[in-house]
Amino acid sequence: MIEFLTSGITGASVGQMVIYTLIVTHITIVAVTVYLHRCQAHRALEVHPALAHFFRAWLWLTTGMSTRAWAAIHRKHHAKCETPDDPHSPQTRGLKTVFWRGAELYRAESKNQETLAKYSHGTPSDYLEFQVYERFPWQGVAFTLVLSFILFGFPGVSIWAIQMLWIPVLAAGVINGIGHYWGYRNFDCPDASRNISPFGILIGGEELHNNHHTHATSAKLSNKWYEFDIGWMYIKIFSLLGLAKVKKVAESPKFSSESKPALSLVTVQAVVNHRYDVMARYASSMRKAFRSEVAALKQKAANAQERKVLAKGTKLLSIDESKLCDVQRAELAQLCAQSKVINTLVEMRAELRQIWEKTNLSREQMLVQLQAWCERAEQSGIRWLEDMSIRIRRYAA
């Protein structure tokens, strides 16, 4: 009896229990990223019905989550990202709230029938979904608790608890919280999403959150050569086995071998398609220009307030003006007043973005404006603008 209570019917050692825990929690992560996220929420791939049923049953047993509710809440997050209607934005609710109470925010939103009706289209609507998974959400995890106890005794209860916390902490807390607060950005997309790590292993590739928000319907989340998306690795394996079919993958920017003196409609289309990459490169150029100017600006700084603004310079220039608060906008204006180079870069960034944000422009009009922008950049005498113009001219279909 004592042996059963300490190691269950398996008689497993502590090491074996640890390995089991890592395996089952990893399967849960794969089910969330491949099935719930990329397949159901974004339709980036299709999975075989047998694999879909396995994932649905597994998630019911290990998380109690409904496919319909999860997909609807995630779609609403993208549609209302970082607004008061976003179900889990650290920008509006605070990082601590999303990190520690992410699961509570999910449960609350899952009861919002308006969200489910508006955003759940195309998700499973069969007997299992409504009469089992949604009707009895806690019975699945209760069954897993009993099974864990039978297999491993009282340590099985701890294994079960880790399984129950895995998604609320890593997915709801880390991805929804830290993924919109801390990390690096490959693309200057409209929201604050960030890549937590270039190595997407622990959370199935979801660490590459900025990449995902930029190309939401891509089945592959890695973008740079040094990034690794383990979720994509599993998708490729499933594809080879005939269990999955990829529908869309984000294209990396392509460049011609040399700068074209005259832009074409093809170049305009490529620039628009990769506009987040364009603006990320522009932001990088602005930071380099600021670092080059900062020594001279420090010598000109007349008071402590100007020196304080200079200390924030890199951050201020990394954020588009539309995302700045009133205080930051005033500080940026003060920084621009101190440097003609920075002022020109800020003004031309706004002009560049307006080329594709003006919805009433035809492709031909966009071509004229982009050509004029490149000519002004090359005549500015500012090296970073000249380099940016050359890069824009090289974008290819």
N, C-alpha and C positions, 0 to 999 in steps of 0.2 A: 504493500500500500504506500509506504513512504517513497519507494522508488518510482511509483506511478505519479505521485504528487510532485516529485522533483524533476522528472524527465518524461512523463507520459508513457504512452504505449511504444514510442519509438526508442526510448532509452538514449536519446541524443545527448552528445556532450555540449558544453557551452560553445565551443568553436563551431560545431555543426549547426547549432541554433542561430548563431550570428550569421553564418553563410545563408541559411534558410531565410532569415529576415531580410538580408540584402537582396536576395533573389526575388522574393514576393513583392517587396516595395519597388524594386526596379520594374517588375512587370506592370505594376500600377502606374508608374510614371510613363511607360511606353503606351499603355492604354489611353492615358490622358492626352499625351502629345500627338500620337499618331491617329487615334480614333476620334476622341472628343474634339480636339483642337483643329488639326489639319484636315481631317476627313469631314466631320460633321459641321463644325462651325464655319469653316472657310471653303469647303468643297475643293480643296487642292488635290485630292486624290479620291479614288474609290477603293473600297476594300471588299473582298469576297464575303458573301453572307455568313459563311461559317466563321470567319475571323471576326466579323462584326458582332455576331451573337456571343462569341467567347469574350470579347472586350466588354460588352454590355453586362453580361453575367458577372464577370470579374469585378467590374466597378461597383455593381450592386452589392457584392459580397464584401468588398474592401473599403468602400467609401459611402455607400448609400446614395450616391448621386444619380440623378436622372439625366439621360442623354439630352432630352428635350430642353430641360431647364438649363443645363450647363451651356449648351450651344446658344440658347436665347440670351442668357446673361452676358456671354462673351461677345456676341454680335452687338449687343447694346453698348458694351464697353467701347467698341471701335466706333460705333455711330455717334456716341455722346462723349468721346474721350476727353477727360479732364474738364468736363463741365459739371455743374451740380447734379445733372442726371446720370453721370457715370456711376455705375454701381460700386466701384472700388478704386477711386482715384486718390493717391496720396497728395495730389496738388490741391484738392478741395476738402478732403477728410483728414489729412495729416498722415504722415508716414507711420507713426505709432499705431494709429487706429487700424490702418490697412494691414500692417504686419501682424499685430497681435489679435485682431478681431476680424481677419479676412473671411474666415469660415462663417462667422455670424452675419457678415454683410451678404455673403452668398445665400445663406438660408433665408434671410429677409427678402432678398430680391426674387428668390425662387417662388415666393408666395404671391408675387405681383402678377396677376392674371393678364394685365395689359402688356407686360413685357413678354410673357409666354405667347400670347396671341400674335403679337407684332413681329417677333424675331425668331420664332421656332419653326418656320416653314422648312419643309424638306427633311425634318428629323423623323426618327421612327415613330409611327403612330399605330402600332399593332397591339394585339392583346397583351403581350408581355410588358410593353411599356406602361400601359395604363392600369392593367389589372394586377401586375406583379411589382415591377420596379418602382412605380410612383405610388401605388396603393400601400405597399409594405416596405418603406425605405429602411426602417430600422431592423426588420427581421433578417435581412441579408447579413448585416454586420453582426447581429446576434448569433447567427449560425456560425460565422467565422470565429467568434469568441469561443463557442462551445467546441468547435473543431480544434482550435489552437490548444485549448486545455486538454483535450483528449490526446493530442499528439505529443505535447510537451509538458503537461502538468501546469503547476503555477507559473513557471517561466513563460509558458505559452500566453498567459494573460498579458505579460509585458510585451511579448512579440505582437500581440493583437493591438495593444495600445500604441505601439510605434507605427503600425500600419494605419491606424486611425488618424494619427497626427501627421503622417507623411505629406499628404496633399494639403491640408490646411496650413501647414508651416511653409513647405517649399513652394507650392503653387499659389495658394491664396495669399500667403505672406510675402515670400521672397519675390516672386515674379510680379504680382500685382502691386507690391509696395516698392521694393528696392529697384525693380525693373523700370520704374518711372521716376527714379530719384537719384540713383548713383550708378556710375559706370562710364563707358565710352560710347561715342556715336559715330557710326560710319556714314549716316545720312541725316540731313537736316530736315526731317519730316516735321509736320505741324505740331505734333505733341512732344512730350518730354521723355519719351521712351529711350532706354539706354541698354546697351549690351553689358550685362554684368560680368561676363567672362568670355573670352574667345573659345574656350573649351567647353562645349555644351555636352557634358557627360552626366553630371549629378541629377539634372532636372530634364534630361532627355533632349537637350538642344534649346529649350526655352530660355536659357541664359542669353541667347542672341535676340533680345527683345526689340532692340531698335531696328534690326534687320527685318524682323517680322512685321512691325508696324509700318515700315516703308513698303514692303511687298507682302501684304496680308494674305493674298491668295496663293503664295508660293509654298509648295510642299517641302522645299529645302530652305532652312533658316540660315545656314552659313553662307557667307558672301566673299570674304577675303580668303587668300590662300592659307593663312595661318589659323583660320577658324575651323572648328570641328563640331558637327551636329550629329550626335549619335542617333537621334530620331530619324534622320535621313538615311543613316546606315541601315536601320531596321526596315525602312520603307523600300530600300533597294533589295534587301533580302526577301521581303514579302513579294516584291515584283518578280524576282527571279523564280519564286515558287508558285507564281500565278495567283497569289492572294491579294495583290494590290495593283492598281493602275494609276500612275501619276498623270494628273491633268494639266498642271501648270508649275513651272519653275521660273523664278525671277532671272532675267537676263542681266549679265554684267555689262557695263558700258564697253563699247568697242570704239577703237580709234583708228583713223587712217594714218598712214606712215608719215605724212607731212601736213602742215597747216594749209587749208584751202583759202586763197585770197578772196574768193567770192563764195558766200554761203549759198546753200541750196535748200529747197523744201525738205529734202531728206535730212539735212543737218538739223534743221529746226525741229523736225519730228523726233530725232534722236535726243536733242537737248531737252525737249519737253518730257519725253519718256524717262529720262534720267535726271530730272530737275533736282531731286533731293541729293543726288551725287554732286551735281553742279554747285549747289549751295553749300554743301559740306566742304568742298574744295575751296570755295570762296571764303568761308569762315576760317579755314586753315591759313589762307593767304593773309587775311586780316590780322590774325594772331602773330604771324611772322612779321608783318609790317609794324605792328605795335611794339614787338620786342626790339626791332631795329630803331624805333623812334624813342623808346622809353628813356634812354640815357639822357638825350637832349631835353626831353620834356621834364625830367626831374630837376635839371638845372634851371629851367624856366619857372618851375612851380613856385608861386609867390607865398603860399600859405599852406597850413596843415590840411585844409579841405581839398585843395588841388592834389596834394600828395596822396590823400586817401582815395581820391577818384582814380589816380594812376595805379594804385595797388589793386583796384578792381578791374582795370582795363581789359585784361585777357578774358575775364568772365563776361563783361559787358559786351564785348565784340563777338563772343561765341553765341550769343542769344539774339535772335531776330528782334527787331524793334517792336513788332506786333505782340511779342510775348513778354515785354518788359513792363514792370509796374511803373507807377508815376515817378517814384524816387529814382529808379534805375534809368528811366528815360531822361530825367533831368541830369543825372550824372553822365550819361552818354553825350548829351548836348554840350556839357561842360568839357568833356574830353575832346569832342570835335572842335570846339572853339580854340583849344590849345594846339591842334595839329591840322594843317591843311591836308596832309596826306590821309589821315584817318577820316577826316570829314568827307573827302572825295570818295574814299572806299565805302563809307556808310551810305552816301547818297546813291552811288552807282549800284550797290547791292539792292537797294529798294527799287531802282529802275529796272534792274535785271529781273527781279521777281515779278514785277508788274507785267512783263512781256507775256507770260503764260497765265497770269491770274486774271487778266482782262478777258472776260468770256465773250465780248462782242467783237474780238479781233479775228479776222480770217487768217489762214496760214500765210497768205501772201503778205498781209500787213505785219504779221509777226516776223517774217523774214526781213522785211525792211527795217523794223525796229531793232532786231538782233544784229543786223549788219551795221547799223548806225552805232549801236552800243559798243561793238568790237572796235570800230574805228576810233571812237572817243577814248576807249581804254588804251589803245595803242598810241594815241597822241597825248596822253595825260602826263607822260614822263615818269610815271610810277611803275616800277619794275613788276610789282605783284599784279597790277592790272594788265600789263602787257602780257605776262605769262598766262593769266587767266583767259585773255582773248585768244591766245594761241591754242590753248586747250579746248576752248569752245569750238573753234574752227576745225578741230580734229575729230569731234564726235561723229561717229558713222553709224549707219543702220546695221 
